[in-house]
Structures are given as structure tokens and as C-alpha cells.
Amino acid sequence: MNEADIGLWAVPLAILAGAIRVSTPFLFVSLGEVLTERSGRINLGLEGTLVFGAMSGYAVAYLTALPWIGVLAAALAGSLFGLFHGLVCSLPRVNDIAIGIALMLLGTGLAYFFGKPYIQPVAPDLPAINFGWWSDLPQVQVALRVNVLFLIGILLAGLLWWMFRATRIGLLIRVVGDSTDAARAMGLKPAFIRTLATAAGGAFAGVAGAYLSLFYPGSWSEGISSGQGLMAVALVIFARWNPIACFWVAILFGGTGALGPALQSAGIPGGYYLFYAAPYVLTLGLLIATSSPTRAMAGAPGELSISK
Amino acid sequence: MAATDRATGWWKESRFSPDGWLAALARRSEAIAIPVGALLAGLAAFSLFLFALGKAPAEFYALVYKAAFGTWFSWQNTLSRTAPLLLAALCVALPARLGLVVIGGEGAIVLGGLTCGALAGGLSGFHSTVAIPVLTVAGAAAAGIWVGAVAALRHYRGVNETIASLLTAYIAIALMNHLVEGPLRDPASLNKPSTAPLAAHLRIGDIPGWDVHWGLIVGVLGCLLSWVLIERTTWGFAARIVGGNPRAAQIQGLPLARLILGFTALGGAFAGLAGVFEVAAVHGSANASLAAGYGYTGILIAFLARHNPLAIIPVTILLAGFEASSGLVQRRMDLPDATVLVLQGFTFVAILVSESLYGRFRMFAPERWSLPR
């Protein structure tokens, strides 16, 4: 490739490119987790859902040659996992955190099981829009090739924010998430609403997986997820259960994840793996700074098991 | 009716009395019958899954039996996978008895192994009777402090221990990759960056006459000691009270902080031992193979054993057997290597769902035998 020498400018550019490209799965999976957690449950199984979404999306896109059908299939598969989580957690004394861990195992297991034949074939990629047409520099053009799903994710973040703030459905979810007793007194069925919220959240995680396998990195393999589904749980805490904040935190996580490879490609050696750990350290630091043994975290839904 | 029966006294003599031996048996058997039933239900669901794919479940289980438990050779294969899983399961089970869900055992294994690999070079001048214990204790201590810190965060800052342990596990793995590829890298390890290999006299060998390293004995001892600690000591009794009702424990004046930190750190130390044995007995140096997923299988085992250290031993042997048979099942039945993962997922979900069955069965509750249906 004929790359113009832009020296150290390559680093911020690569971080920007990485922030846009790497953040999309973070954005989707965290929006799904926000939806679930706002209803008062936590789904740690989104990692498995994401991997299964990546596999099913890729397989369907390959079989139909239509990448968007693949995304739909991934969303459907994800919502089935979410529905299962929601239904099982509606049984008495079933722990949502533990079920999440089990579904993480089951989702990845099923994805690897059915995904074996799709490691070799090449599925069509999702389309991207070139926002870098104005530049002559190939690096800028590559950096500004933005996937449509990224834009959809921004729209969804705004939509969810509006939903929680101003719509009846949003209010129902918030009531159920803040107090089971209050919801029951209002004649609502908390378990039913939570199950639906978990199913919808699962669909988002499935789309996040489809983005991984159909755009960046753009192929299905067993190591496709680097823990985005688990990070989402931390990301949501970081974003204080606010969908708009999820967007900024997803960009931040994407950017820090891109820092290591960017420095490496600019010829600055060492520390690659330490940068890879940056989002985890960041989240842990934030958790330590904002948690308290005597009160729930600010902004946390009252019925959420991790903040009670 | 029941009241009059009780008053006349014959009820007390009957084997159906709530104080009789049958009642005691019934009460105790719930804790075994439900998990075993759930395990069987999980295996049955997995059989349906195989059947739906056109594979014969009977053939699958026959192959598992043959490859994992059929001969002395296959038993050794199973047992050699048992050691790290026993210790990793303790890392989940011990904190769980105090009500903490710690799932960062993978990080503790990695850190224990890394400590062992990093210190081995400096200790190669010492005799093995000095160096091996030092390495073992150092690996266990490093992992114990690492996981214990999660409990400290939980106790003093209210940080959720599940999320924190997961994050610290990722950080530990990143730290290991960084050190193994950078400062601690042995220049001779080309394809797979590793620390310098352990000197021959620092390697931990096999149990005499067996093809299984000493980690198995340590793992079994760890489980037995943990059981004694929880069920037969004052400390364990206090820990169980904390797990049942932390506020009541605090009001009783139990040393909450010491119990939570102590049990969690002990669990972490056990997982660290698993890492030490992986390095000193299996790989010979610390590298990325340390993050082999034992920590995650350990979570499943601890839940299947309902956090009872004694039950961990048979459950681990069963799951290690499934993993040991993976290769044969792949070749004979043309199934992918992820089959074992799917099986684990099915049993895990089944055991968690079974939590809602406790107290539902009349036959396990002698107090309700005399009541009308």
C-alpha cells in the first residue's frame, strides 16, 4: 500500500479510526445491557450471545449472500438467548448472575459447535460509507470509512434515551427496575416486563456480534470476541445506565483499545498488552471511586443485584 | 389428627416420625437428589440435542466412558486434568459460602503460574527441597493477595465482587502477556513467548507409579481441608452464618472483614497453586497456555457441587472425564471440539434451574408428611 508518511500524526488518526471501528460492538452490546439492567436484571451472558450472534450472522450472510439478513438472524438468535435468560430468571430463587455465566458458556459452546463449517468460507461484508472522500491521504480515508451500523447505533442510543425519559414503555421498565413492590402495586407483572427487556437486550448483543463477523474484523473465527460482551457490563456501570453516555464510553473504550496497536504501528515499541488492559483498569478504577458500602451507586436501578 | 397422634406418643416411635431415622434420611437426601437429578436432566437435554443432530447419544456416552474411565490409562488421562480444576473450583466455592460470587479464578491461575515462572530463575541455585516450597508458596500467596483484594474492595468499598474479579482476571492475563513477551521473555522461546524454562531439579514430577503429577494430591487435600474448615471449625461456622445473613453475623460481632478476606484469599491461593503446578509440572515455563479456561470450568464445577468442597471431587472427575474424552468423541463421531462446551452449558443451566426446586418436594420434608395433601 502506498502510504504517505505522516509521522506521529498516524497515532491520533489510528485512535480515531479505532474508536469508530472498535466502538460499534461495544455500543450495541452496552445498549442491550442498559435495557436489561434498567428493568432490574443483569445478563452476564451477553458475551455468549455476542459470539453466537457473530456466528449465526456470518453463517446466514454466507448462505443467503445478504449481509443484512445475517444481521437480522443474529438479532433473532440474540433475542432467543435473552428470552431464555429472562424466562429462567423468572423462576423463584434462580440467580440472574449465575444464569448469565452459564449462558456465556452455552452461547460460546453452541457458536463454536455450529460455526466450525463457516471458518473457511467468505461471507459478504456489511456496507460502509466513505466520509474520507475529501482527503488524498489513504490513512484518512481508511479511518473515516464508517459502517452503517455505527450510525444506526448512534440513532438507537438517542432513541433509548428518549424512550426511558418520555415514553410509557420506558417508564414501565424503569418502575420495574427500581422497585418490584411498586410495580406489583401498580398491577404490572415485573417478571414479564423483565423477560421482554432481556430478550430485546439479547437482540442488541446479537447485532454487536454480527458487526464483528461481518465488518470488523470481518470474518468468523473462534477468537472473534475479545470479551466485548463482558466489558459491556462494566461499560454500563461506567455510563451510569444512560444510553447517551454509553455512546461516549463505547468511543472511549474503542479508542483505548486502539491505542496499543496504533503506537505499535507508529514504531513505538512495548506495552502493547498493557494498553490492551487499559479499559479494564479504567473501569475498575471508576468502580472503586464511585461504589460505597452504604448506598447504591448513583443512577443504578434499585432492583439490580450488583448494586444492591 | 397429627397433633393427637403426636400427643399419644406412638407417632414418635414410628419410622415416619419427624424425629425418626427415615425423616433424617429424607432431609439429607434432598441435597443430593436434586443436584444429581439436575445433572441427569442436563445430560438428557444434551442427549436430545445430539439426537436432533442425527448422532446417537448412547454412542456418545459409551465413548466418554471408554475414553475417560474405561481403562487405567484413560483414568490417568482424566486424573491429570483433574488437578487444576479441583483448585480452580475451590476459588469459587470458598467465597461462595460467604455469599460472594467470585469468577476471576482464571486470573489467579495465571498469576500463580507467572510468579512461579518469574522466580524460578533466581532460585535455580537452591536445592529443590528449598526452592519448590518457596515457589509454591509464592505463587499461592500472589494469587491469594490478588483475589483477596477483590474481597477487600467488596467489603470496604462496596464494589461488586463478580464484576471486579472478572476485570482483575483480564488485567492479570494482560499483565502475564506483557511480561512474557517483554521483560521476562526467554530469548530462546521463538514461536511461543515464555519465561525461561525451569531448571530440571525445580520441576514437580509425577506421583510414583502414576502418569499424573502431584497437583492431584494437593487438589484433593485442598478440597478435604476446605471441607473440614467449613463444616468442622468455628471459622467455617462463622463463615456460613455470614453467607446466610451478613447483617445477623455483624450484629453477633463476627469478624466480617477477616472472614470475607480470609476465605476469598484462601480460594485465590488454591487457584494460584493450580497455576504453579501448570508451570512446574506441565509446561515447564510460564506462557499463554496458563489461560486455558480452567478458571471458567471451575465456576461450573463449584456450582454443580453447590459449593461443597467434598462434592467438588466427584464432580471434577466427571467433568475432567468429559474433557479427556473430547478427542476420541471428535474422531469417532465427527463432532466438533466444542461439544464438551455445549454439554457443560446444558448441565450448568440445569443445575441453576434446579435451585428453584428446593423445598418443593413433600418426600424431603418430614414435617409435612402427616399434613393432609
Chai-1 contact restraints between the chains, C-beta under 6 A:
chainA,res_idxA,chainB,res_idxB,connection_type,confidence,min_distance_angstrom,max_distance_angstrom,comment,restraint_id
A,V88,B,V353,contact,1.0,0.0,6.0,A-B,restraint_1
A,L91,B,S356,contact,1.0,0.0,6.0,A-B,restraint_2
A,P92,B,S356,contact,1.0,0.0,6.0,A-B,restraint_3
A,R93,B,E355,contact,1.0,0.0,6.0,A-B,restraint_4
A,R93,B,S356,contact,1.0,0.0,6.0,A-B,restraint_5
A,V94,B,L352,contact,1.0,0.0,6.0,A-B,restraint_6
A,V94,B,E355,contact,1.0,0.0,6.0,A-B,restraint_7
A,V94,B,S356,contact,1.0,0.0,6.0,A-B,restraint_8
A,I97,B,V101,contact,1.0,0.0,6.0,A-B,restraint_9
A,I97,B,T162,contact,1.0,0.0,6.0,A-B,restraint_10
A,A98,B,L352,contact,1.0,0.0,6.0,A-B,restraint_11
A,I99,B,L352,contact,1.0,0.0,6.0,A-B,restraint_12
A,I101,B,I299,contact,1.0,0.0,6.0,A-B,restraint_13
A,A102,B,F348,contact,1.0,0.0,6.0,A-B,restraint_14
A,A102,B,V349,contact,1.0,0.0,6.0,A-B,restraint_15
A,A102,B,L352,contact,1.0,0.0,6.0,A-B,restraint_16
A,L105,B,Q344,contact,1.0,0.0,6.0,A-B,restraint_17
A,L105,B,G345,contact,1.0,0.0,6.0,A-B,restraint_18
A,L105,B,F348,contact,1.0,0.0,6.0,A-B,restraint_19
A,L106,B,G345,contact,1.0,0.0,6.0,A-B,restraint_20
A,G109,B,A338,contact,1.0,0.0,6.0,A-B,restraint_21
A,G109,B,L341,contact,1.0,0.0,6.0,A-B,restraint_22
A,G109,B,V342,contact,1.0,0.0,6.0,A-B,restraint_23
A,G109,B,G345,contact,1.0,0.0,6.0,A-B,restraint_24
A,L110,B,V342,contact,1.0,0.0,6.0,A-B,restraint_25
A,Y112,B,A338,contact,1.0,0.0,6.0,A-B,restraint_26
A,F113,B,P336,contact,1.0,0.0,6.0,A-B,restraint_27
A,F113,B,A338,contact,1.0,0.0,6.0,A-B,restraint_28
A,F113,B,V342,contact,1.0,0.0,6.0,A-B,restraint_29
A,K116,B,P336,contact,1.0,0.0,6.0,A-B,restraint_30
A,L230,B,L166,contact,1.0,0.0,6.0,A-B,restraint_31
A,Y273,B,A174,contact,1.0,0.0,6.0,A-B,restraint_32
A,Y273,B,N177,contact,1.0,0.0,6.0,A-B,restraint_33
A,Y273,B,H178,contact,1.0,0.0,6.0,A-B,restraint_34
A,L274,B,H178,contact,1.0,0.0,6.0,A-B,restraint_35
A,Y276,B,A174,contact,1.0,0.0,6.0,A-B,restraint_36
A,A277,B,I171,contact,1.0,0.0,6.0,A-B,restraint_37
A,A277,B,A174,contact,1.0,0.0,6.0,A-B,restraint_38
A,Y280,B,L167,contact,1.0,0.0,6.0,A-B,restraint_39
A,Y280,B,Y170,contact,1.0,0.0,6.0,A-B,restraint_40
A,Y280,B,I171,contact,1.0,0.0,6.0,A-B,restraint_41
A,T283,B,L167,contact,1.0,0.0,6.0,A-B,restraint_42
A,L284,B,L167,contact,1.0,0.0,6.0,A-B,restraint_43
A,L287,B,V159,contact,1.0,0.0,6.0,A-B,restraint_44
A,I288,B,R157,contact,1.0,0.0,6.0,A-B,restraint_45
A,I288,B,V159,contact,1.0,0.0,6.0,A-B,restraint_46
A,S291,B,R157,contact,1.0,0.0,6.0,A-B,restraint_47
A,S291,B,G158,contact,1.0,0.0,6.0,A-B,restraint_48
A,S291,B,V159,contact,1.0,0.0,6.0,A-B,restraint_49
A,S292,B,G158,contact,1.0,0.0,6.0,A-B,restraint_50
A,P293,B,G158,contact,1.0,0.0,6.0,A-B,restraint_51
A,I306,B,N160,contact,1.0,0.0,6.0,A-B,restraint_52
